[in-house]
Amino acid sequence: MIGTEVTTDRVEWFASTYHRLVENVASFIRGKDDVVRRAVLCLCAEGHLLVEDVPGVGKTSLARALSSSFDGTTRRIQFTPDLLPSDVLGVQVYDATRGEFTFHQGAVFANIVIGDEINRASPKTQSALLECMEERQVTVDGVPYAVPRPFIVLATLNPTGDGGTYALPEAQVDRFLMRVSMGYPDHQAEVEILTSRAGGRTPEQLEPVMTTQDLVAMIAVAQQVHAAPAVLDYLVTLVKATRTLPELELGVSPRGGLGLLLAARARAASEGRPFVTAQDVKALAPAVLAHRLVLRADAELQGHTAAGLLEGLLQSVPVPHQRVEV
């Protein structure tokens, strides 16, 4: 039996709101429905999203369309080599009239923070995001300051090796719930993009379709979706299997397993189900786990990829036969 984690009507409301949000974003991001669905799931799970691809394929447009679809606060940070940690987090400024220091908030104090070309900033500035991405707070001069909730970082990333980029540290990559790649649009989608953009349409012209309170409620619903012991066992078995592959220097952390569970719960709710299935786990494993895998140098030379190794595990790890009673 499923417990009282979440009621059917709340899950149905989640699914309805989720599809409305997907349709709103997809009306601007043409021909990328799968990417949009995963990005919206990430948003509804209060997870951070990393969008990686070559310049010009709509990474920033996706982030802007997501942020424009709800009425929360949004701040954009253009990451550049001269960006300082204080520009991101904030700084203590002496107020002569009051005779004391006051804290001036940085750009991370918003519900959605768009980090554009995050790997163009120095490693020191990139590291400024570590605390707030994990703990939803920043510490300046020993004083912690909570960021608004929900708090979500939508970051775009150019491929490593592109001029003027720095590799993201594993600790920061691991804090992103999902990584998606845009890819080039198909022919018809690109025609629609030309038609839309030629008319001057921008993501900011999208009407919000949900409130901040709606997003908070969706996050709460996702956290309450039931996951049976068999599904949890399957998820942990999959995660642990990445740590034993000889081709990998670094497998999936426990944080990655927790992220996959939350993403799977959000996917179940988006389909109107109050319970998670193994298929939810399998469907989101590439987006949630692949970017956390670090290959050995010799494995890369042999042509192995994180996505390929993960696909092999998904095929080899037995899927539980789940029977759910509602």
C-alpha positions in Angstrom: 0.0 0.0 0.0 1.1 3.5 -0.7 1.2 5.6 2.4 -0.2 9.1 2.9 2.9 10.9 1.5 0.8 12.8 -1.0 -2.8 12.8 -2.1 -4.0 12.0 -5.7 -5.5 15.5 -6.2 -2.2 17.1 -5.3 -0.4 15.0 -7.8 -2.9 15.8 -10.4 -2.5 19.5 -9.7 1.3 19.0 -10.0 0.9 17.3 -13.4 -1.4 20.0 -14.7 0.8 22.9 -13.6 3.9 21.1 -14.9 2.4 20.6 -18.4 1.3 24.3 -18.5 4.9 25.3 -17.6 6.4 23.0 -20.3 4.0 24.4 -22.9 4.9 27.9 -22.0 8.6 27.4 -22.3 8.3 25.2 -25.4 6.4 28.0 -27.2 9.7 29.9 -27.3 12.3 27.0 -27.3 11.2 25.3 -30.5 11.9 21.7 -31.4 13.5 20.8 -28.0 10.6 19.2 -26.1 12.7 16.6 -24.3 15.2 19.2 -23.1 12.4 21.5 -22.0 10.7 18.7 -20.0 13.9 17.7 -18.2 14.6 21.4 -17.5 11.2 22.0 -16.1 11.4 18.8 -13.9 14.7 20.2 -12.6 13.0 23.5 -11.7 10.1 21.7 -10.0 12.5 19.7 -7.9 14.4 22.9 -6.8 17.5 21.5 -8.5 20.2 23.4 -10.2 20.5 23.0 -14.0 23.6 23.0 -16.1 23.0 23.6 -19.8 26.1 22.7 -21.9 26.7 23.1 -25.6 28.4 25.1 -28.2 27.6 28.9 -28.5 24.4 30.0 -30.2 22.1 27.0 -29.8 19.8 28.6 -27.2 21.3 27.8 -23.8 20.7 31.2 -22.3 17.3 31.5 -24.0 16.2 28.3 -22.3 17.3 29.7 -18.9 15.5 33.0 -19.6 12.4 31.3 -20.8 12.2 29.2 -17.6 12.7 32.2 -15.3 10.1 34.3 -17.2 7.5 31.6 -16.7 7.0 32.3 -13.1 6.7 35.5 -11.0 9.7 35.0 -8.7 12.8 37.2 -8.6 15.5 36.6 -11.2 19.1 37.8 -11.4 21.5 37.2 -14.2 25.3 37.0 -13.8 27.5 37.2 -16.9 30.6 35.2 -15.8 33.8 36.8 -17.1 37.5 36.4 -16.1 37.4 39.7 -14.1 34.2 38.8 -12.1 34.9 38.8 -8.3 33.4 36.6 -5.6 32.0 39.7 -4.0 30.1 40.5 -7.2 28.3 37.2 -6.8 27.8 36.9 -3.0 27.8 40.5 -1.8 30.0 42.6 0.4 30.2 44.4 3.7 30.2 48.2 3.3 30.9 50.7 6.0 28.0 53.0 6.6 29.5 56.2 8.0 26.2 57.7 9.1 25.4 54.6 11.2 29.0 53.9 12.2 28.7 50.2 11.3 29.1 47.8 8.4 26.0 46.8 6.4 25.7 43.9 4.0 25.0 44.7 0.4 23.5 41.6 -1.3 25.1 40.1 -4.4 23.5 38.7 -7.4 22.7 35.3 -5.8 20.0 36.7 -3.7 17.1 35.8 -6.0 14.8 32.8 -6.6 16.4 32.1 -10.0 20.1 32.9 -10.7 21.1 32.7 -14.4 24.8 32.1 -14.5 25.7 32.8 -18.2 28.9 31.1 -19.4 29.8 30.0 -15.9 33.1 28.5 -16.9 34.5 31.8 -18.2 35.0 33.0 -14.6 38.1 32.2 -12.6 38.1 29.1 -10.3 38.0 31.4 -7.3 34.8 33.0 -8.4 33.2 29.7 -9.5 33.9 28.4 -6.0 31.9 31.3 -4.5 28.8 29.4 -5.6 29.5 26.2 -3.7 28.0 27.1 -0.4 24.8 28.7 -1.7 24.1 25.9 -4.2 24.3 23.3 -1.5 23.2 25.0 1.7 21.1 27.9 0.3 23.1 30.5 2.2 26.2 32.5 1.8 28.8 33.4 4.5 30.5 36.8 4.3 33.0 37.8 7.0 31.8 34.9 9.1 28.1 35.9 9.0 25.6 33.6 7.2 22.9 35.1 5.1 20.0 32.9 3.8 19.1 33.2 0.1 15.4 33.3 -0.9 13.5 30.1 -1.4 13.1 28.5 -3.8 16.6 29.0 -4.9 17.7 27.6 -8.3 20.9 28.2 -10.4 20.4 27.9 -14.1 23.9 27.9 -15.6 25.1 27.7 -19.1 28.4 26.2 -20.0 30.6 26.3 -23.1 32.5 23.1 -23.9 35.8 22.8 -22.0 38.7 23.8 -24.4 36.7 26.7 -25.9 38.8 29.8 -25.7 38.9 31.6 -22.3 37.2 28.8 -20.4 38.1 27.1 -17.1 37.1 23.6 -16.2 34.4 23.4 -13.5 35.6 21.6 -10.3 34.0 18.2 -9.6 32.6 19.6 -6.3 30.6 22.2 -8.3 29.5 19.9 -11.1 28.1 17.5 -8.5 25.9 20.3 -7.1 23.9 20.5 -10.3 20.9 18.2 -10.3 20.8 17.8 -14.0 22.9 18.6 -17.1 21.3 18.9 -20.5 22.6 19.6 -23.9 20.6 21.7 -26.4 22.0 20.3 -29.7 21.2 21.9 -33.1 17.5 22.2 -34.0 15.9 20.3 -36.8 15.0 22.0 -40.1 11.4 22.9 -39.2 12.3 24.1 -35.7 15.0 26.4 -37.1 12.6 27.9 -39.6 10.3 28.6 -36.7 13.1 30.2 -34.7 14.0 32.5 -37.6 10.3 33.5 -37.9 9.9 34.2 -34.2 13.2 36.0 -33.6 12.9 38.1 -36.8 9.7 39.5 -35.3 11.6 40.6 -32.2 10.2 38.1 -29.8 12.2 37.6 -26.6 11.9 35.1 -23.6 11.0 38.0 -21.4 7.7 38.4 -23.3 6.5 35.1 -22.0 3.7 35.4 -19.5 4.3 33.9 -16.1 2.1 30.8 -15.7 2.8 30.0 -12.1 3.6 31.9 -8.9 6.4 31.5 -6.5 3.9 29.8 -4.1 3.0 27.4 -6.8 6.6 26.4 -7.3 7.2 26.0 -3.6 4.1 23.7 -3.5 5.3 21.7 -6.4 8.7 21.1 -4.7 6.8 19.9 -1.6 4.6 17.5 -3.6 7.7 16.1 -5.4 9.4 15.4 -2.0 6.3 13.5 -0.8 5.9 11.1 -3.8 6.2 7.5 -2.6 9.3 5.4 -3.5 9.0 1.7 -2.7 11.9 -0.2 -1.1 12.5 -2.1 -4.4 12.9 1.1 -6.3 15.3 2.6 -3.7 17.3 -0.7 -3.8 17.5 -0.5 -7.6 18.6 3.2 -7.5 21.3 2.5 -4.9 22.5 -0.5 -6.9 22.8 1.6 -10.0 24.7 4.3 -8.2 27.1 1.9 -6.5 27.8 0.2 -9.8 29.4 3.4 -11.1 31.9 3.3 -8.3 33.3 -0.1 -9.4 33.8 0.5 -13.1 37.5 0.3 -13.9 37.1 3.0 -16.6 36.0 5.6 -14.0 38.2 7.6 -11.7 35.2 9.0 -9.9 31.7 7.5 -9.6 28.4 8.9 -8.4 28.3 10.4 -4.9 25.5 9.9 -2.4 24.4 13.4 -3.3 23.9 12.2 -6.9 21.7 9.3 -5.6 19.6 11.7 -3.6 19.2 13.9 -6.6 18.2 11.1 -8.8 15.5 10.1 -6.3 14.1 13.6 -6.1 14.1 13.9 -9.9 12.4 10.6 -10.3 9.7 11.7 -7.8 9.1 14.9 -9.8 8.8 12.8 -13.0 6.3 10.5 -11.4 4.2 13.5 -10.2 4.4 15.1 -13.7 2.7 11.9 -15.0 0.0 12.1 -12.3 1.4 9.2 -10.3 1.9 9.3 -6.5 4.6 6.7 -6.7 8.0 6.2 -8.3 8.8 3.4 -10.7 12.1 2.0 -11.9 11.3 3.6 -15.3 11.4 7.1 -13.7 14.9 6.3 -12.4 16.1 5.0 -15.8 14.6 7.8 -17.8 16.4 10.5 -15.7 19.6 8.7 -14.9 21.5 10.1 -18.0 20.6 13.7 -17.1 21.2 13.3 -13.4 24.2 11.0 -13.3 26.4 11.2 -16.4 27.9 14.6 -15.6 29.1 13.3 -12.2 31.2 10.5 -13.7 35.0 11.3 -14.2 36.7 9.0 -16.7 40.3 7.8 -16.3 42.7 9.3 -18.9 43.3 5.9 -20.5 39.6 5.2 -20.8 39.1 8.4 -22.7 41.9 7.5 -25.0 40.1 4.2 -25.7 37.0 6.1 -26.7 34.8 5.5 -23.6 32.3 8.2 -22.6 30.4 8.8 -19.4 27.1 8.5 -21.3 28.1 5.2 -22.9 29.3 3.6 -19.6 26.1 4.7 -17.9 24.0 3.3 -20.7 25.8 0.0 -20.3 25.0 0.0 -16.5 21.3 0.8 -17.2 21.1 -2.3 -19.4 23.0 -4.6 -17.1 21.5 -3.7 -13.7 18.3 -5.8 -13.2 15.1 -3.7 -13.0 12.8 -4.7 -10.2 9.3 -6.0 -11.0 7.3 -3.6 -9.0 3.7 -4.1 -7.9 2.1 -1.0 -6.4 -1.3 -1.0 -4.7 -3.1 2.3 -4.5 
